[in-house]
Protein backbone atom coordinates (compact mmCIF):
# COMPACT_ATOMS: atom_id res chain seq x y z
CA UNK A 1 0.00 0.00 0.00
CA UNK A 2 1.02 3.58 -0.63
CA UNK A 3 2.47 5.24 2.48
CA UNK A 4 2.45 8.84 1.25
CA UNK A 5 6.13 8.79 0.31
CA UNK A 6 7.35 8.31 3.87
CA UNK A 7 9.43 5.21 3.11
CA UNK A 8 12.33 7.22 1.54
CA UNK A 9 12.09 5.37 -1.78
CA UNK A 10 11.35 8.48 -3.78
CA UNK A 11 13.31 8.85 -7.01
CA UNK A 12 15.51 11.78 -6.05
CA UNK A 13 15.67 11.15 -2.31
CA UNK A 14 19.32 10.66 -1.21
CA UNK A 15 18.21 7.68 0.84
CA UNK A 16 16.59 6.16 -2.25
CA UNK A 17 19.91 5.65 -4.11
CA UNK A 18 18.66 2.87 -6.35
CA UNK A 19 16.22 5.20 -8.10
CA UNK A 20 18.92 7.82 -8.70
CA UNK A 21 21.28 5.17 -10.05
CA UNK A 22 18.61 3.92 -12.46
CA UNK A 23 17.92 7.49 -13.57
CA UNK A 24 21.60 8.09 -14.39
CA UNK A 25 21.89 4.79 -16.22
CA UNK A 26 18.87 5.78 -18.34
CA UNK A 27 20.36 9.22 -19.01
CA UNK A 28 23.67 7.61 -19.98
CA UNK A 29 21.98 5.24 -22.41
CA UNK A 30 20.05 8.12 -23.94
CA UNK A 31 23.24 10.18 -24.36
CA UNK A 32 24.98 7.26 -26.09
CA UNK A 33 22.00 6.79 -28.43
CA UNK A 34 21.92 10.48 -29.37
CA UNK A 35 25.70 10.49 -29.94
CA UNK A 36 25.39 7.46 -32.24
CA UNK A 37 22.53 9.14 -34.09
CA UNK A 38 24.60 12.25 -34.79
CA UNK A 39 27.67 10.19 -35.71
CA UNK A 40 25.54 8.31 -38.22
CA UNK A 41 24.29 11.58 -39.76
CA UNK A 42 27.90 12.70 -40.22
CA UNK A 43 28.92 9.35 -41.76
CA UNK A 44 26.03 9.37 -44.22
CA UNK A 45 26.79 12.98 -45.23
CA UNK A 46 30.48 12.10 -45.68
CA UNK A 47 29.42 9.36 -48.06
CA UNK A 48 26.71 11.12 -50.01
CA UNK A 49 28.01 14.69 -50.34
CA UNK A 50 31.03 13.81 -52.55
CA UNK A 51 28.82 11.51 -54.60
CA UNK A 52 26.20 14.22 -55.14
CA UNK A 53 28.90 16.64 -56.23
CA UNK A 54 30.35 14.07 -58.64
CA UNK A 55 26.89 13.27 -59.99
CA UNK A 56 26.39 16.94 -60.77
CA UNK A 57 29.77 17.14 -62.49
CA UNK A 58 29.09 13.93 -64.44
CA UNK A 59 25.77 15.36 -65.60
CA UNK A 60 27.50 18.51 -66.84
CA UNK A 61 30.21 16.44 -68.55
CA UNK A 62 27.68 14.23 -70.34
CA UNK A 63 25.64 17.23 -71.44
CA UNK A 64 28.83 18.64 -72.98
CA UNK A 65 29.73 15.31 -74.63
CA UNK A 66 32.82 14.98 -72.44
CA UNK A 67 32.44 11.23 -72.06
CA UNK A 68 35.92 10.59 -70.71
CA UNK A 69 35.30 12.99 -67.81
CA UNK A 70 31.85 11.48 -67.22
CA UNK A 71 33.45 8.04 -67.14
CA UNK A 72 36.07 9.09 -64.56
CA UNK A 73 33.41 10.74 -62.39
CA UNK A 74 31.09 7.75 -62.61
CA UNK A 75 33.95 5.49 -61.57
CA UNK A 76 34.67 7.78 -58.59
CA UNK A 77 31.01 7.62 -57.60
CA UNK A 78 31.17 3.82 -57.77
CA UNK A 79 34.29 3.75 -55.55
CA UNK A 80 32.69 6.08 -52.98
CA UNK A 81 29.57 3.93 -52.93
CA UNK A 82 31.44 0.67 -52.47
CA UNK A 83 33.48 2.13 -49.59
CA UNK A 84 30.44 3.51 -47.75
CA UNK A 85 27.92 0.82 -48.58
CA UNK A 86 29.03 -1.40 -45.68
CA UNK A 87 28.16 1.28 -43.11
CA UNK A 88 24.80 1.84 -44.75
CA UNK A 89 23.93 -1.86 -44.51
CA UNK A 90 23.62 -1.35 -40.75
CA UNK A 91 21.50 1.80 -40.83
CA UNK A 92 19.51 1.75 -44.08
CA UNK A 93 16.95 -0.47 -45.67
CA UNK A 94 18.65 -2.94 -47.97
CA UNK A 95 16.23 -2.13 -50.80
CA UNK A 96 17.55 1.44 -51.05
CA UNK A 97 21.16 0.23 -51.06
CA UNK A 98 20.46 -2.40 -53.71
CA UNK A 99 18.60 0.13 -55.83
CA UNK A 100 21.51 2.60 -55.81
CA UNK A 101 23.91 -0.24 -56.66
CA UNK A 102 21.75 -1.27 -59.63
CA UNK A 103 21.38 2.33 -60.81
CA UNK A 104 25.15 2.74 -60.77
CA UNK A 105 25.48 -0.36 -62.96
CA UNK A 106 22.85 1.02 -65.32
CA UNK A 107 24.71 4.32 -65.49
CA UNK A 108 27.91 2.46 -66.41
CA UNK A 109 26.09 0.64 -69.20
CA UNK A 110 24.54 3.80 -70.65
CA UNK A 111 27.89 5.53 -70.36
CA UNK A 112 29.64 2.81 -72.34
CA UNK A 113 26.93 2.96 -75.03
CA UNK A 114 27.05 6.79 -75.01
CA UNK A 115 23.29 7.02 -74.51
CA UNK A 116 23.08 10.57 -73.22
CA UNK A 117 19.37 10.69 -72.38
CA UNK A 118 19.32 7.40 -70.51
CA UNK A 119 22.59 8.19 -68.70
CA UNK A 120 21.34 11.60 -67.57
CA UNK A 121 18.04 10.07 -66.48
CA UNK A 122 19.79 7.48 -64.30
CA UNK A 123 22.03 10.17 -62.80
CA UNK A 124 18.92 12.17 -61.91
CA UNK A 125 17.34 9.15 -60.23
CA UNK A 126 20.61 8.44 -58.38
CA UNK A 127 20.71 12.00 -57.13
CA UNK A 128 17.17 11.65 -55.81
CA UNK A 129 17.96 8.33 -54.11
CA UNK A 130 21.06 9.71 -52.39
CA UNK A 131 19.17 12.78 -51.22
CA UNK A 132 16.44 10.48 -49.86
CA UNK A 133 19.05 8.45 -47.96
CA UNK A 134 20.42 11.67 -46.47
CA UNK A 135 16.94 12.80 -45.50
CA UNK A 136 16.13 9.49 -43.82
CA UNK A 137 19.18 9.84 -41.57
CA UNK A 138 18.73 13.51 -40.65
CA UNK A 139 17.64 14.30 -37.13
CA UNK A 140 14.10 15.65 -37.24
CA UNK A 141 10.89 15.21 -35.35
CA UNK A 142 9.46 13.35 -38.35
CA UNK A 143 12.34 10.85 -38.34
CA UNK A 144 12.28 10.33 -34.59
CA UNK A 145 8.58 9.69 -34.20
N, C-alpha and C positions, 0 to 999 in steps of 0.2 A: 504494500500500500504506500501511497505517496505521503511523505512526512513533512511536506512544506519546505523542502530543501535544507532541513536541519542536519542531514547526515554527512555533510561536507563533500558529497560526491558531485558537486556542481562542476561544470566544464572548466571554468577558469579559477576555481578555488585552489589556492596553493596546497591544501591538504588533499585535493582530488587530482594528484599528479598524473594518473593514468589518462584522464581526459585530455589534459594539456599535451601529453606525449602523443596521443593519437591525433590531436589537432595539428601538431608540428609535422608529424609523418605525412598527413594528408596534404599540408601546404607544400612540403618538400616534393611529393609526387607530382603535384600540380605544377610546380616550378620546372621540374624536369620535363614534363610533357609540353609546356609552353616553349621551353628552350629547344626541344626537338622539333617542334612545329616551325619555329623561326629558322632553324638550321636547314630544314627541308625546303623552305621557301627560297633561301639563298642558293642551295644546291640546284634547285630546278631553274632558277633564273640564270645561274652560271652555265647551265647546259643550253637553255633555249635562247638566250640573248645573242650569243655569237651565231647560232644557226639562223635566227631571224634576220640578222644583218646580212649573212651570206646568201640567204634566200632572196633578199631584196637586190643584192648585187648580181646574183645569177639571173634574176628576172631582167634587169637592165642589160646585162651582157647578151642574153638571148634575143631581146628586142632589137639590139644593135647588130645581130648576126655575128657576135664574137663568141663562137662556139667553143673555142679552146679555153677562154676564160670561164665560160659557163661550166665546162667540164671540170676544171680545177675547183671551182667553188662547190659544185655538186659533190665532188669527192671529199672536200673538207667538211661539208655538211654530214656526209655519211660517216666520216671518222668521228666527228663530235657525237653523233647519235650513238654509235657503237660504244664509245667510252662511257657515256652517261646512261645508257639504257639499263645497265645493271642496277643502278640506284633506283631508277624509276620502277623497276619490277617490284620493289618493296612498297612503293607509295602510290602507284597508279593502277588503274584497271588494265589488265593485260590486253584487252581489246584495243584500247587507244594506242598502246605501244606497238602492237602487231600492225595496226592500220598505218602508222607512220612508217614503219619498216617497209611495208608493201608499197606505199606511195613513193618512198625513196627509190625502190627498185624500178617502179614505173617511170619515174623521172629519168633514171639512167637509160632505160630503154628508149624513151622518146628523144633523149639527148643524142644517143648514138644514131638514131634514124633521122635526126635533124627535123623533127616535127615540132615546129615552133608553137603552134596553138595548143597542142596537147601538153607539151612540156610546161608552158606557162600556166596552163590550167592546173596541172598537178602541183606546181610550185605554190599557186594560190591556195589550194586545198591544204597543202603542208603548212603554210603560214597560219591558216585558220586552226589547224589541229594543234600546233605548238602553242598558239595563243590560248587555246582552250585548256591545254595542260597547265600553263602558267596560272590561268584563272582558277582552276580547280584547287591549286595549292596555295593561293593567296589567303591571308588571314582576313576573314570578313564574317560578319554576323550570319550571312547566308551560308557560308561554308562550315561554320561551327554548329549551326542548329539545323 
